[in-house]
Structure formats: structure tokens, C-alpha cells
């Protein structure tokens, strides 16, 4: 991952083909939680989603929808506005 200070954000200009939206096609944001023994135990203990996600990050390298969206913003695949539109930070 590049230094956050070096990221250049851009916004689509739009054209007739995209109806002036600046977007063409779709790209998914993904998060996949693998339920291993540790995660299973946390679920059984009814831990909060925050605790479960934190444990998954530490043991599996788990990424949330927002994390995946930020990666795609950094690569210039989508915009911050689109990520905020579809991925909750709650």
C-alpha cells in the first residue's frame, strides 16, 4: 500500500456514453469472513461485530467492505463518494 499522503483523488468528468456520471460498468466491494475456530467461539459468545472483525483482521487479514472500497479508491477504480454510498462505516 502506498503512503496515504501520496494518494491523488479524482472525480469522473462524465461523457455522453455514461450520461455525465463519470462511471461505466460496475465493480464489487467484497468482504469475506472465514469462520474458523476462533471466530466461531466469538460468535457463540455473542461478541460484538467489532470484536469479531478485529479478531479476523489479526488472524486472517480480514478486510471490510470499506477497506476494500478504500483499496479501490487508491487504485483509481472508483471514487470516495461511491464507496460511501454503498459501504456502511457502522
PyMOL Python script that loads the backbone (N, CA, C, O; Angstrom):
from pymol import cmd

cmd.read_pdbstr("""\
ATOM      1  N   UNK A   1       0.859  -1.178   0.000  1.00  0.00           N
ATOM      2  CA  UNK A   1       0.000   0.000   0.000  1.00  0.00           C
ATOM      3  C   UNK A   1       0.895   1.228   0.000  1.00  0.00           C
ATOM      4  O   UNK A   1       1.919   1.270   0.683  1.00  0.00           O
ATOM      5  N   UNK A   2       0.502   2.207  -0.762  1.00  0.00           N
ATOM      6  CA  UNK A   2       1.296   3.421  -0.853  1.00  0.00           C
ATOM      7  C   UNK A   2       1.050   4.341   0.336  1.00  0.00           C
ATOM      8  O   UNK A   2       0.068   4.201   1.064  1.00  0.00           O
ATOM      9  N   UNK A   3       1.977   5.293   0.512  1.00  0.00           N
ATOM     10  CA  UNK A   3       1.846   6.281   1.579  1.00  0.00           C
ATOM     11  C   UNK A   3       0.578   7.097   1.337  1.00  0.00           C
ATOM     12  O   UNK A   3       0.367   7.615   0.240  1.00  0.00           O
ATOM     13  N   UNK A   4      -0.259   7.208   2.358  1.00  0.00           N
ATOM     14  CA  UNK A   4      -1.553   7.902   2.201  1.00  0.00           C
ATOM     15  C   UNK A   4      -1.379   9.346   1.759  1.00  0.00           C
ATOM     16  O   UNK A   4      -2.279   9.902   1.129  1.00  0.00           O
ATOM     17  N   UNK A   5      -0.250   9.969   2.070  1.00  0.00           N
ATOM     18  CA  UNK A   5      -0.032  11.366   1.682  1.00  0.00           C
ATOM     19  C   UNK A   5       0.179  11.499   0.181  1.00  0.00           C
ATOM     20  O   UNK A   5       0.035  12.593  -0.366  1.00  0.00           O
ATOM     21  N   UNK A   6       0.521  10.397  -0.497  1.00  0.00           N
ATOM     22  CA  UNK A   6       0.800  10.442  -1.932  1.00  0.00           C
ATOM     23  C   UNK A   6      -0.395  10.076  -2.799  1.00  0.00           C
ATOM     24  O   UNK A   6      -0.255   9.973  -4.017  1.00  0.00           O
ATOM     25  N   UNK A   7      -1.558   9.879  -2.207  1.00  0.00           N
ATOM     26  CA  UNK A   7      -2.730   9.472  -2.970  1.00  0.00           C
ATOM     27  C   UNK A   7      -3.347  10.686  -3.650  1.00  0.00           C
ATOM     28  O   UNK A   7      -3.537  11.731  -3.028  1.00  0.00           O
ATOM     29  N   UNK A   8      -3.656  10.535  -4.926  1.00  0.00           N
ATOM     30  CA  UNK A   8      -4.355  11.580  -5.668  1.00  0.00           C
ATOM     31  C   UNK A   8      -5.770  11.098  -5.914  1.00  0.00           C
ATOM     32  O   UNK A   8      -5.976  10.040  -6.508  1.00  0.00           O
ATOM     33  N   UNK A   9      -6.741  11.864  -5.462  1.00  0.00           N
ATOM     34  CA  UNK A   9      -8.138  11.518  -5.681  1.00  0.00           C
ATOM     35  C   UNK A   9      -8.610  12.209  -6.945  1.00  0.00           C
ATOM     36  O   UNK A   9      -8.198  13.326  -7.257  1.00  0.00           O
ATOM     37  N   UNK A  10      -9.481  11.520  -7.666  1.00  0.00           N
ATOM     38  CA  UNK A  10     -10.020  12.118  -8.878  1.00  0.00           C
ATOM     39  C   UNK A  10     -11.520  11.874  -8.941  1.00  0.00           C
ATOM     40  O   UNK A  10     -12.064  11.013  -8.250  1.00  0.00           O
ATOM     41  N   UNK A  11     -12.157  12.645  -9.776  1.00  0.00           N
ATOM     42  CA  UNK A  11     -13.602  12.518  -9.956  1.00  0.00           C
ATOM     43  C   UNK A  11     -13.861  12.425 -11.455  1.00  0.00           C
ATOM     44  O   UNK A  11     -13.276  13.168 -12.244  1.00  0.00           O
ATOM     45  N   UNK A  12     -14.742  11.508 -11.840  1.00  0.00           N
ATOM     46  CA  UNK A  12     -15.055  11.340 -13.251  1.00  0.00           C
ATOM     47  C   UNK A  12     -15.663  12.601 -13.849  1.00  0.00           C
ATOM     48  O   UNK A  12     -16.506  13.252 -13.231  1.00  0.00           O
ATOM     49  N   UNK A  13     -15.223  12.938 -15.065  1.00  0.00           N
ATOM     50  CA  UNK A  13     -15.752  14.131 -15.740  1.00  0.00           C
ATOM     51  C   UNK A  13     -17.108  13.867 -16.365  1.00  0.00           C
ATOM     52  O   UNK A  13     -17.956  14.757 -16.432  1.00  0.00           O
ATOM     53  N   UNK A  14     -17.306  12.645 -16.818  1.00  0.00           N
ATOM     54  CA  UNK A  14     -18.564  12.320 -17.486  1.00  0.00           C
ATOM     55  C   UNK A  14     -18.482  12.558 -18.986  1.00  0.00           C
ATOM     56  O   UNK A  14     -17.654  13.322 -19.482  1.00  0.00           O
ATOM     57  N   UNK A  15     -19.376  11.873 -19.683  1.00  0.00           N
ATOM     58  CA  UNK A  15     -19.439  11.993 -21.134  1.00  0.00           C
ATOM     59  C   UNK A  15     -20.850  11.563 -21.563  1.00  0.00           C
ATOM     60  O   UNK A  15     -21.670  11.182 -20.727  1.00  0.00           O
ATOM     61  N   UNK A  16     -21.117  11.628 -22.846  1.00  0.00           N
ATOM     62  CA  UNK A  16     -22.434  11.215 -23.326  1.00  0.00           C
ATOM     63  C   UNK A  16     -22.673   9.727 -23.095  1.00  0.00           C
ATOM     64  O   UNK A  16     -23.795   9.307 -22.810  1.00  0.00           O
ATOM     65  N   UNK A  17     -21.599   8.924 -23.219  1.00  0.00           N
ATOM     66  CA  UNK A  17     -21.724   7.476 -23.068  1.00  0.00           C
ATOM     67  C   UNK A  17     -22.160   7.087 -21.647  1.00  0.00           C
ATOM     68  O   UNK A  17     -22.935   6.145 -21.477  1.00  0.00           O
ATOM     69  N   UNK A  18     -21.666   7.807 -20.626  1.00  0.00           N
ATOM     70  CA  UNK A  18     -22.008   7.469 -19.227  1.00  0.00           C
ATOM     71  C   UNK A  18     -23.096   8.376 -18.666  1.00  0.00           C
ATOM     72  O   UNK A  18     -23.342   8.384 -17.459  1.00  0.00           O
ATOM     73  N   UNK A  19     -23.739   9.131 -19.528  1.00  0.00           N
ATOM     74  CA  UNK A  19     -24.788  10.081 -19.124  1.00  0.00           C
ATOM     75  C   UNK A  19     -24.279  11.105 -18.094  1.00  0.00           C
ATOM     76  O   UNK A  19     -24.989  11.487 -17.164  1.00  0.00           O
ATOM     77  N   UNK A  20     -23.047  11.526 -18.292  1.00  0.00           N
ATOM     78  CA  UNK A  20     -22.405  12.570 -17.467  1.00  0.00           C
ATOM     79  C   UNK A  20     -22.191  12.161 -16.005  1.00  0.00           C
ATOM     80  O   UNK A  20     -22.030  13.023 -15.141  1.00  0.00           O
ATOM     81  N   UNK A  21     -22.189  10.856 -15.725  1.00  0.00           N
ATOM     82  CA  UNK A  21     -21.978  10.406 -14.341  1.00  0.00           C
ATOM     83  C   UNK A  21     -20.506  10.212 -14.011  1.00  0.00           C
ATOM     84  O   UNK A  21     -20.105  10.319 -12.852  1.00  0.00           O
ATOM     85  N   UNK A  22     -19.711   9.930 -15.018  1.00  0.00           N
ATOM     86  CA  UNK A  22     -18.305   9.629 -14.776  1.00  0.00           C
ATOM     87  C   UNK A  22     -18.061   8.161 -14.468  1.00  0.00           C
ATOM     88  O   UNK A  22     -16.934   7.769 -14.164  1.00  0.00           O
ATOM     89  N   UNK A  23     -19.111   7.343 -14.545  1.00  0.00           N
ATOM     90  CA  UNK A  23     -18.990   5.922 -14.223  1.00  0.00           C
ATOM     91  C   UNK A  23     -19.449   5.073 -15.388  1.00  0.00           C
ATOM     92  O   UNK A  23     -20.384   5.425 -16.106  1.00  0.00           O
ATOM     93  N   UNK A  24     -18.766   3.933 -15.564  1.00  0.00           N
ATOM     94  CA  UNK A  24     -19.166   2.977 -16.585  1.00  0.00           C
ATOM     95  C   UNK A  24     -19.014   1.588 -15.985  1.00  0.00           C
ATOM     96  O   UNK A  24     -17.947   1.245 -15.475  1.00  0.00           O
ATOM     97  N   UNK A  25     -20.049   0.806 -16.041  1.00  0.00           N
ATOM     98  CA  UNK A  25     -19.980  -0.550 -15.512  1.00  0.00           C
ATOM     99  C   UNK A  25     -20.101  -0.584 -14.001  1.00  0.00           C
ATOM    100  O   UNK A  25     -20.436   0.407 -13.352  1.00  0.00           O
ATOM    101  N   UNK A  26     -19.816  -1.761 -13.465  1.00  0.00           N
ATOM    102  CA  UNK A  26     -19.912  -1.959 -12.023  1.00  0.00           C
ATOM    103  C   UNK A  26     -18.699  -2.710 -11.535  1.00  0.00           C
ATOM    104  O   UNK A  26     -18.092  -3.491 -12.268  1.00  0.00           O
ATOM    105  N   UNK A  27     -18.357  -2.465 -10.298  1.00  0.00           N
ATOM    106  CA  UNK A  27     -17.277  -3.193  -9.636  1.00  0.00           C
ATOM    107  C   UNK A  27     -17.771  -3.516  -8.232  1.00  0.00           C
ATOM    108  O   UNK A  27     -18.390  -2.673  -7.583  1.00  0.00           O
ATOM    109  N   UNK A  28     -17.509  -4.697  -7.773  1.00  0.00           N
ATOM    110  CA  UNK A  28     -17.987  -5.100  -6.456  1.00  0.00           C
ATOM    111  C   UNK A  28     -17.036  -4.702  -5.348  1.00  0.00           C
ATOM    112  O   UNK A  28     -15.825  -4.603  -5.544  1.00  0.00           O
ATOM    113  N   UNK A  29     -17.612  -4.478  -4.181  1.00  0.00           N
ATOM    114  CA  UNK A  29     -16.839  -4.373  -2.947  1.00  0.00           C
ATOM    115  C   UNK A  29     -17.122  -5.658  -2.182  1.00  0.00           C
ATOM    116  O   UNK A  29     -18.273  -6.078  -2.061  1.00  0.00           O
ATOM    117  N   UNK A  30     -16.069  -6.275  -1.670  1.00  0.00           N
ATOM    118  CA  UNK A  30     -16.237  -7.589  -1.058  1.00  0.00           C
ATOM    119  C   UNK A  30     -15.636  -7.649   0.332  1.00  0.00           C
ATOM    120  O   UNK A  30     -14.621  -7.016   0.623  1.00  0.00           O
ATOM    121  N   UNK A  31     -16.292  -8.429   1.185  1.00  0.00           N
ATOM    122  CA  UNK A  31     -15.696  -8.839   2.455  1.00  0.00           C
ATOM    123  C   UNK A  31     -16.092 -10.294   2.657  1.00  0.00           C
ATOM    124  O   UNK A  31     -17.244 -10.678   2.456  1.00  0.00           O
ATOM    125  N   UNK A  32     -15.119 -11.086   3.056  1.00  0.00           N
ATOM    126  CA  UNK A  32     -15.366 -12.498   3.281  1.00  0.00           C
ATOM    127  C   UNK A  32     -14.802 -12.870   4.641  1.00  0.00           C
ATOM    128  O   UNK A  32     -13.600 -12.764   4.884  1.00  0.00           O
ATOM    129  N   UNK A  33     -15.682 -13.302   5.514  1.00  0.00           N
ATOM    130  CA  UNK A  33     -15.265 -13.710   6.854  1.00  0.00           C
ATOM    131  C   UNK A  33     -15.218 -15.232   6.888  1.00  0.00           C
ATOM    132  O   UNK A  33     -16.233 -15.905   6.713  1.00  0.00           O
ATOM    133  N   UNK A  34     -14.022 -15.756   7.116  1.00  0.00           N
ATOM    134  CA  UNK A  34     -13.851 -17.199   7.249  1.00  0.00           C
ATOM    135  C   UNK A  34     -14.118 -17.560   8.706  1.00  0.00           C
ATOM    136  O   UNK A  34     -13.469 -17.031   9.609  1.00  0.00           O
ATOM    137  N   UNK A  35     -15.061 -18.450   8.931  1.00  0.00           N
ATOM    138  CA  UNK A  35     -15.421 -18.833  10.299  1.00  0.00           C
ATOM    139  C   UNK A  35     -14.530 -19.998  10.724  1.00  0.00           C
ATOM    140  O   UNK A  35     -14.852 -21.167  10.512  1.00  0.00           O
ATOM    141  N   UNK A  36     -13.398 -19.638  11.332  1.00  0.00           N
ATOM    142  CA  UNK A  36     -12.505 -20.648  11.882  1.00  0.00           C
ATOM    143  C   UNK A  36     -12.871 -20.863  13.354  1.00  0.00           C
ATOM    144  O   UNK A  36     -13.858 -20.299  13.828  1.00  0.00           O
ATOM    145  N   UNK A  37     -12.104 -21.656  14.072  1.00  0.00           N
ATOM    146  CA  UNK A  37     -12.436 -21.963  15.473  1.00  0.00           C
ATOM    147  C   UNK A  37     -12.507 -20.709  16.337  1.00  0.00           C
ATOM    148  O   UNK A  37     -13.417 -20.569  17.155  1.00  0.00           O
ATOM    149  N   UNK A  38     -11.551 -19.796  16.161  1.00  0.00           N
ATOM    150  CA  UNK A  38     -11.541 -18.577  16.975  1.00  0.00           C
ATOM    151  C   UNK A  38     -12.787 -17.722  16.704  1.00  0.00           C
ATOM    152  O   UNK A  38     -13.437 -17.250  17.636  1.00  0.00           O
ATOM    153  N   UNK A  39     -13.108 -17.531  15.433  1.00  0.00           N
ATOM    154  CA  UNK A  39     -14.275 -16.719  15.076  1.00  0.00           C
ATOM    155  C   UNK A  39     -15.555 -17.410  15.544  1.00  0.00           C
ATOM    156  O   UNK A  39     -16.467 -16.753  16.045  1.00  0.00           O
ATOM    157  N   UNK A  40     -15.624 -18.718  15.385  1.00  0.00           N
ATOM    158  CA  UNK A  40     -16.793 -19.477  15.845  1.00  0.00           C
ATOM    159  C   UNK A  40     -17.011 -19.265  17.351  1.00  0.00           C
ATOM    160  O   UNK A  40     -18.136 -19.036  17.794  1.00  0.00           O
ATOM    161  N   UNK A  41     -15.925 -19.344  18.131  1.00  0.00           N
ATOM    162  CA  UNK A  41     -16.032 -19.141  19.586  1.00  0.00           C
ATOM    163  C   UNK A  41     -16.543 -17.740  19.915  1.00  0.00           C
ATOM    164  O   UNK A  41     -17.364 -17.572  20.817  1.00  0.00           O
ATOM    165  N   UNK A  42     -16.060 -16.740  19.188  1.00  0.00           N
ATOM    166  CA  UNK A  42     -16.513 -15.366  19.434  1.00  0.00           C
ATOM    167  C   UNK A  42     -17.990 -15.206  19.092  1.00  0.00           C
ATOM    168  O   UNK A  42     -18.719 -14.502  19.791  1.00  0.00           O
ATOM    169  N   UNK A  43     -18.429 -15.854  18.025  1.00  0.00           N
ATOM    170  CA  UNK A  43     -19.848 -15.793  17.642  1.00  0.00           C
ATOM    171  C   UNK A  43     -20.703 -16.469  18.710  1.00  0.00           C
ATOM    172  O   UNK A  43     -21.742 -15.941  19.107  1.00  0.00           O
ATOM    173  N   UNK A  44     -20.266 -17.632  19.170  1.00  0.00           N
ATOM    174  CA  UNK A  44     -21.009 -18.353  20.217  1.00  0.00           C
ATOM    175  C   UNK A  44     -21.092 -17.520  21.491  1.00  0.00           C
ATOM    176  O   UNK A  44     -22.111 -17.536  22.181  1.00  0.00           O
ATOM    177  N   UNK A  45     -20.017 -16.791  21.802  1.00  0.00           N
ATOM    178  CA  UNK A  45     -20.007 -15.920  22.990  1.00  0.00           C
ATOM    179  C   UNK A  45     -20.797 -14.639  22.767  1.00  0.00           C
ATOM    180  O   UNK A  45     -20.903 -13.808  23.670  1.00  0.00           O
ATOM    181  N   UNK A  46     -21.347 -14.477  21.579  1.00  0.00           N
ATOM    182  CA  UNK A  46     -22.138 -13.302  21.193  1.00  0.00           C
ATOM    183  C   UNK A  46     -21.335 -11.999  21.331  1.00  0.00           C
ATOM    184  O   UNK A  46     -21.834 -10.980  21.808  1.00  0.00           O
ATOM    185  N   UNK A  47     -20.079 -12.076  20.896  1.00  0.00           N
ATOM    186  CA  UNK A  47     -19.251 -10.871  20.878  1.00  0.00           C
ATOM    187  C   UNK A  47     -19.796  -9.898  19.841  1.00  0.00           C
ATOM    188  O   UNK A  47     -20.552 -10.285  18.950  1.00  0.00           O
ATOM    189  N   UNK A  48     -19.413  -8.656  19.963  1.00  0.00           N
ATOM    190  CA  UNK A  48     -19.875  -7.631  19.029  1.00  0.00           C
ATOM    191  C   UNK A  48     -19.227  -7.827  17.655  1.00  0.00           C
ATOM    192  O   UNK A  48     -18.161  -8.435  17.549  1.00  0.00           O
ATOM    193  N   UNK A  49     -19.868  -7.315  16.617  1.00  0.00           N
ATOM    194  CA  UNK A  49     -19.242  -7.389  15.285  1.00  0.00           C
ATOM    195  C   UNK A  49     -17.851  -6.748  15.262  1.00  0.00           C
ATOM    196  O   UNK A  49     -16.961  -7.218  14.553  1.00  0.00           O
ATOM    197  N   UNK A  50     -17.668  -5.688  16.029  1.00  0.00           N
ATOM    198  CA  UNK A  50     -16.357  -5.025  16.095  1.00  0.00           C
ATOM    199  C   UNK A  50     -15.290  -5.989  16.605  1.00  0.00           C
ATOM    200  O   UNK A  50     -14.208  -6.078  16.023  1.00  0.00           O
ATOM    201  N   UNK A  51     -15.584  -6.714  17.688  1.00  0.00           N
ATOM    202  CA  UNK A  51     -14.627  -7.653  18.272  1.00  0.00           C
ATOM    203  C   UNK A  51     -14.338  -8.784  17.293  1.00  0.00           C
ATOM    204  O   UNK A  51     -13.188  -9.195  17.138  1.00  0.00           O
ATOM    205  N   UNK A  52     -15.365  -9.280  16.641  1.00  0.00           N
ATOM    206  CA  UNK A  52     -15.188 -10.371  15.681  1.00  0.00           C
ATOM    207  C   UNK A  52     -14.335  -9.903  14.498  1.00  0.00           C
ATOM    208  O   UNK A  52     -13.414 -10.606  14.080  1.00  0.00           O
ATOM    209  N   UNK A  53     -14.635  -8.733  13.965  1.00  0.00           N
ATOM    210  CA  UNK A  53     -13.869  -8.208  12.835  1.00  0.00           C
ATOM    211  C   UNK A  53     -12.420  -7.949  13.233  1.00  0.00           C
ATOM    212  O   UNK A  53     -11.505  -8.214  12.454  1.00  0.00           O
ATOM    213  N   UNK A  54     -12.210  -7.439  14.425  1.00  0.00           N
ATOM    214  CA  UNK A  54     -10.842  -7.181  14.908  1.00  0.00           C
ATOM    215  C   UNK A  54     -10.058  -8.483  14.983  1.00  0.00           C
ATOM    216  O   UNK A  54      -8.908  -8.541  14.548  1.00  0.00           O
ATOM    217  N   UNK A  55     -10.665  -9.518  15.525  1.00  0.00           N
ATOM    218  CA  UNK A  55     -10.002 -10.823  15.619  1.00  0.00           C
ATOM    219  C   UNK A  55      -9.707 -11.376  14.226  1.00  0.00           C
ATOM    220  O   UNK A  55      -8.637 -11.939  13.994  1.00  0.00           O
ATOM    221  N   UNK A  56     -10.639 -11.220  13.314  1.00  0.00           N
ATOM    222  CA  UNK A  56     -10.444 -11.717  11.946  1.00  0.00           C
ATOM    223  C   UNK A  56      -9.331 -10.953  11.235  1.00  0.00           C
ATOM    224  O   UNK A  56      -8.569 -11.537  10.465  1.00  0.00           O
ATOM    225  N   UNK A  57      -9.236  -9.654  11.490  1.00  0.00           N
ATOM    226  CA  UNK A  57      -8.134  -8.870  10.913  1.00  0.00           C
ATOM    227  C   UNK A  57      -6.793  -9.393  11.403  1.00  0.00           C
ATOM    228  O   UNK A  57      -5.849  -9.545  10.628  1.00  0.00           O
ATOM    229  N   UNK A  58      -6.722  -9.666  12.702  1.00  0.00           N
ATOM    230  CA  UNK A  58      -5.462 -10.104  13.310  1.00  0.00           C
ATOM    231  C   UNK A  58      -5.054 -11.504  12.853  1.00  0.00           C
ATOM    232  O   UNK A  58      -3.866 -11.767  12.665  1.00  0.00           O
ATOM    233  N   UNK A  59      -6.017 -12.399  12.672  1.00  0.00           N
ATOM    234  CA  UNK A  59      -5.671 -13.793  12.366  1.00  0.00           C
ATOM    235  C   UNK A  59      -5.785 -14.147  10.886  1.00  0.00           C
ATOM    236  O   UNK A  59      -5.124 -15.076  10.422  1.00  0.00           O
ATOM    237  N   UNK A  60      -6.618 -13.416  10.138  1.00  0.00           N
ATOM    238  CA  UNK A  60      -6.875 -13.784   8.746  1.00  0.00           C
ATOM    239  C   UNK A  60      -6.556 -12.685   7.745  1.00  0.00           C
ATOM    240  O   UNK A  60      -6.574 -12.925   6.538  1.00  0.00           O
ATOM    241  N   UNK A  61      -6.265 -11.487   8.229  1.00  0.00           N
ATOM    242  CA  UNK A  61      -6.102 -10.371   7.301  1.00  0.00           C
ATOM    243  C   UNK A  61      -7.429  -9.907   6.730  1.00  0.00           C
ATOM    244  O   UNK A  61      -7.484  -9.367   5.625  1.00  0.00           O
ATOM    245  N   UNK A  62      -8.503 -10.120   7.490  1.00  0.00           N
ATOM    246  CA  UNK A  62      -9.869  -9.751   7.086  1.00  0.00           C
ATOM    247  C   UNK A  62      -9.949  -8.288   6.689  1.00  0.00           C
ATOM    248  O   UNK A  62      -9.375  -7.425   7.353  1.00  0.00           O
ATOM    249  N   UNK A  63     -10.671  -8.007   5.593  1.00  0.00           N
ATOM    250  CA  UNK A  63     -10.932  -6.647   5.142  1.00  0.00           C
ATOM    251  C   UNK A  63     -12.435  -6.431   5.071  1.00  0.00           C
ATOM    252  O   UNK A  63     -13.169  -7.288   4.579  1.00  0.00           O
ATOM    253  N   UNK A  64     -12.890  -5.287   5.561  1.00  0.00           N
ATOM    254  CA  UNK A  64     -14.308  -4.937   5.495  1.00  0.00           C
ATOM    255  C   UNK A  64     -14.634  -4.384   4.113  1.00  0.00           C
ATOM    256  O   UNK A  64     -13.743  -4.158   3.294  1.00  0.00           O
ATOM    257  N   UNK A  65     -15.929  -4.170   3.867  1.00  0.00           N
ATOM    258  CA  UNK A  65     -16.346  -3.528   2.619  1.00  0.00           C
ATOM    259  C   UNK A  65     -15.667  -2.171   2.445  1.00  0.00           C
ATOM    260  O   UNK A  65     -15.235  -1.813   1.349  1.00  0.00           O
ATOM    261  N   UNK A  66     -15.582  -1.426   3.541  1.00  0.00           N
ATOM    262  CA  UNK A  66     -14.949  -0.105   3.474  1.00  0.00           C
ATOM    263  C   UNK A  66     -13.466  -0.249   3.145  1.00  0.00           C
ATOM    264  O   UNK A  66     -12.944   0.504   2.323  1.00  0.00           O
ATOM    265  N   UNK A  67     -12.775  -1.209   3.775  1.00  0.00           N
ATOM    266  CA  UNK A  67     -11.363  -1.444   3.460  1.00  0.00           C
ATOM    267  C   UNK A  67     -11.183  -1.747   1.977  1.00  0.00           C
ATOM    268  O   UNK A  67     -10.292  -1.196   1.330  1.00  0.00           O
ATOM    269  N   UNK A  68     -12.030  -2.623   1.437  1.00  0.00           N
ATOM    270  CA  UNK A  68     -11.946  -2.978   0.027  1.00  0.00           C
ATOM    271  C   UNK A  68     -12.227  -1.753  -0.847  1.00  0.00           C
ATOM    272  O   UNK A  68     -11.580  -1.548  -1.874  1.00  0.00           O
ATOM    273  N   UNK A  69     -13.194  -0.951  -0.426  1.00  0.00           N
ATOM    274  CA  UNK A  69     -13.504   0.271  -1.161  1.00  0.00           C
ATOM    275  C   UNK A  69     -12.341   1.246  -1.170  1.00  0.00           C
ATOM    276  O   UNK A  69     -12.030   1.835  -2.205  1.00  0.00           O
ATOM    277  N   UNK A  70     -11.695   1.421  -0.021  1.00  0.00           N
ATOM    278  CA  UNK A  70     -10.544   2.328   0.068  1.00  0.00           C
ATOM    279  C   UNK A  70      -9.417   1.835  -0.838  1.00  0.00           C
ATOM    280  O   UNK A  70      -8.766   2.633  -1.513  1.00  0.00           O
ATOM    281  N   UNK A  71      -9.189   0.523  -0.853  1.00  0.00           N
ATOM    282  CA  UNK A  71      -8.173  -0.027  -1.755  1.00  0.00           C
ATOM    283  C   UNK A  71      -8.494   0.328  -3.205  1.00  0.00           C
ATOM    284  O   UNK A  71      -7.597   0.673  -3.975  1.00  0.00           O
ATOM    285  N   UNK A  72      -9.764   0.246  -3.574  1.00  0.00           N
ATOM    286  CA  UNK A  72     -10.163   0.532  -4.955  1.00  0.00           C
ATOM    287  C   UNK A  72     -10.113   2.029  -5.256  1.00  0.00           C
ATOM    288  O   UNK A  72      -9.866   2.421  -6.397  1.00  0.00           O
ATOM    289  N   UNK A  73     -10.342   2.857  -4.260  1.00  0.00           N
ATOM    290  CA  UNK A  73     -10.178   4.307  -4.439  1.00  0.00           C
ATOM    291  C   UNK A  73      -8.701   4.614  -4.672  1.00  0.00           C
ATOM    292  O   UNK A  73      -8.356   5.394  -5.560  1.00  0.00           O
ATOM    293  N   UNK A  74      -7.825   3.996  -3.867  1.00  0.00           N
ATOM    294  CA  UNK A  74      -6.389   4.227  -4.001  1.00  0.00           C
ATOM    295  C   UNK A  74      -5.874   3.811  -5.380  1.00  0.00           C
ATOM    296  O   UNK A  74      -4.935   4.412  -5.902  1.00  0.00           O
ATOM    297  N   UNK A  75      -6.487   2.789  -5.964  1.00  0.00           N
ATOM    298  CA  UNK A  75      -6.076   2.308  -7.286  1.00  0.00           C
ATOM    299  C   UNK A  75      -6.747   3.080  -8.414  1.00  0.00           C
ATOM    300  O   UNK A  75      -6.460   2.834  -9.586  1.00  0.00           O
ATOM    301  N   UNK A  76      -7.640   4.014  -8.075  1.00  0.00           N
ATOM    302  CA  UNK A  76      -8.320   4.812  -9.086  1.00  0.00           C
ATOM    303  C   UNK A  76      -9.469   4.090  -9.772  1.00  0.00           C
ATOM    304  O   UNK A  76      -9.922   4.512 -10.836  1.00  0.00           O
ATOM    305  N   UNK A  77      -9.942   3.002  -9.169  1.00  0.00           N
ATOM    306  CA  UNK A  77     -11.013   2.203  -9.763  1.00  0.00           C
ATOM    307  C   UNK A  77     -12.385   2.823  -9.502  1.00  0.00           C
ATOM    308  O   UNK A  77     -13.291   2.702 -10.327  1.00  0.00           O
ATOM    309  N   UNK A  78     -12.534   3.481  -8.363  1.00  0.00           N
ATOM    310  CA  UNK A  78     -13.809   4.105  -8.004  1.00  0.00           C
ATOM    311  C   UNK A  78     -13.528   5.373  -7.211  1.00  0.00           C
ATOM    312  O   UNK A  78     -12.372   5.735  -6.994  1.00  0.00           O
ATOM    313  N   UNK A  79     -14.580   6.037  -6.784  1.00  0.00           N
ATOM    314  CA  UNK A  79     -14.424   7.297  -6.048  1.00  0.00           C
ATOM    315  C   UNK A  79     -14.821   7.118  -4.587  1.00  0.00           C
ATOM    316  O   UNK A  79     -15.512   6.165  -4.226  1.00  0.00           O
ATOM    317  N   UNK A  80     -14.378   8.037  -3.774  1.00  0.00           N
ATOM    318  CA  UNK A  80     -14.750   8.049  -2.360  1.00  0.00           C
ATOM    319  C   UNK A  80     -16.262   8.142  -2.225  1.00  0.00           C
ATOM    320  O   UNK A  80     -16.855   7.465  -1.386  1.00  0.00           O
ATOM    321  N   UNK A  81     -16.892   8.985  -3.055  1.00  0.00           N
ATOM    322  CA  UNK A  81     -18.344   9.162  -2.979  1.00  0.00           C
ATOM    323  C   UNK A  81     -19.089   7.852  -3.205  1.00  0.00           C
ATOM    324  O   UNK A  81     -20.050   7.547  -2.499  1.00  0.00           O
ATOM    325  N   UNK A  82     -18.644   7.083  -4.189  1.00  0.00           N
ATOM    326  CA  UNK A  82     -19.314   5.814  -4.477  1.00  0.00           C
ATOM    327  C   UNK A  82     -19.135   4.820  -3.338  1.00  0.00           C
ATOM    328  O   UNK A  82     -20.072   4.103  -2.987  1.00  0.00           O
ATOM    329  N   UNK A  83     -17.938   4.771  -2.760  1.00  0.00           N
ATOM    330  CA  UNK A  83     -17.708   3.859  -1.631  1.00  0.00           C
ATOM    331  C   UNK A  83     -18.610   4.244  -0.460  1.00  0.00           C
ATOM    332  O   UNK A  83     -19.225   3.379   0.164  1.00  0.00           O
ATOM    333  N   UNK A  84     -18.687   5.530  -0.168  1.00  0.00           N
ATOM    334  CA  UNK A  84     -19.529   5.985   0.946  1.00  0.00           C
ATOM    335  C   UNK A  84     -21.011   5.732   0.666  1.00  0.00           C
ATOM    336  O   UNK A  84     -21.797   5.546   1.595  1.00  0.00           O
ATOM    337  N   UNK A  85     -21.388   5.724  -0.599  1.00  0.00           N
ATOM    338  CA  UNK A  85     -22.773   5.463  -0.969  1.00  0.00           C
ATOM    339  C   UNK A  85     -23.177   4.029  -0.671  1.00  0.00           C
ATOM    340  O   UNK A  85     -24.309   3.777  -0.257  1.00  0.00           O
ATOM    341  N   UNK A  86     -22.262   3.084  -0.877  1.00  0.00           N
ATOM    342  CA  UNK A  86     -22.637   1.672  -0.789  1.00  0.00           C
ATOM    343  C   UNK A  86     -22.096   0.930   0.423  1.00  0.00           C
ATOM    344  O   UNK A  86     -22.607  -0.141   0.751  1.00  0.00           O
ATOM    345  N   UNK A  87     -21.085   1.457   1.099  1.00  0.00           N
ATOM    346  CA  UNK A  87     -20.489   0.740   2.232  1.00  0.00           C
ATOM    347  C   UNK A  87     -20.691   1.522   3.517  1.00  0.00           C
ATOM    348  O   UNK A  87     -20.321   2.692   3.614  1.00  0.00           O
ATOM    349  N   UNK A  88     -21.273   0.869   4.484  1.00  0.00           N
ATOM    350  CA  UNK A  88     -21.517   1.498   5.785  1.00  0.00           C
ATOM    351  C   UNK A  88     -20.259   1.464   6.633  1.00  0.00           C
ATOM    352  O   UNK A  88     -19.499   0.496   6.590  1.00  0.00           O
ATOM    353  N   UNK A  89     -20.041   2.509   7.394  1.00  0.00           N
ATOM    354  CA  UNK A  89     -18.892   2.543   8.307  1.00  0.00           C
ATOM    355  C   UNK A  89     -19.327   2.219   9.731  1.00  0.00           C
ATOM    356  O   UNK A  89     -18.548   2.397  10.667  1.00  0.00           O
ATOM    357  N   UNK A  90     -20.552   1.750   9.908  1.00  0.00           N
ATOM    358  CA  UNK A  90     -21.062   1.445  11.241  1.00  0.00           C
ATOM    359  C   UNK A  90     -20.524   0.122  11.698  1.00  0.00           C
ATOM    360  O   UNK A  90     -20.834  -0.322  12.804  1.00  0.00           O
TER     361      UNK A  90
END
""", "prot")
cmd.dss("prot")
cmd.show_as("cartoon", "prot")
cmd.util.cbc("prot")
cmd.orient("prot")
